[in-house]
Structure formats: C-alpha cells, structure tokens
C-alpha cells in the first residue's frame, strides 16, 4: 500500500543501526504533523544509509510531501505496523514549469 502524507517535520529521533544476517543496517524515525483540519502526529521511518542521509539534510519545521508504504505484521499474537518512507519531497516548491513567466509576457502582469 502506497500513500502520501503532507506535513511539517516536527522532530527527528536518533539514528538506530545494527547488524543482521543480511549485513549492517541503519534506520531513523521522524515525527510529522499532518496538514489537515484535525492535525495528527505520525511516526515515519526511513531505512538505509542513503535515506537516513537524505533525512539528515532536511531541517525541522520544513513542509514535506512524504510517500510511504504501510505494512503490519504479527509477532507472538501482537500486531505491529510500520510506516516507511520511500520518497521525501519539499512540499512548497512548485513543479517545474509552474510559476515561471513566459518570455514576452511580463508586461501582461498587473503590478
């Protein structure tokens, strides 16, 4: 399941790392305040050296568009849900081509 969450980066939690049968791993969780009528706090995780490095460059308070996968799994009769980000974008930047003024049309703008 792939979803998109828009919100403000509230807090970055400490980086976690370790080693498994597949080799070393690195994970970081962060808290986002959603942008809706009744805002919610959501804990989201990123896995891997590159994603943790990407999150490191983002400042707290930034408005983000986060693409996530949600997955639940059972362990000893209890269920655990993981919200994992696979893409993080700045939500305030306009897509390329938008917000630009075509050549020769600057005089048409009412100042």
Secondary structure, 3 states (H helix, E strand, C coil): CEEEEEEEEEEECCCEEEEECCEEEEEEEEEEEECCCCCCEEEEEEECHHHHHHHHCCCCCCEEEEEEEEEEEEECCEEEEEEEEEEEEECCCCCCCCCCCCCCCHHHCCC
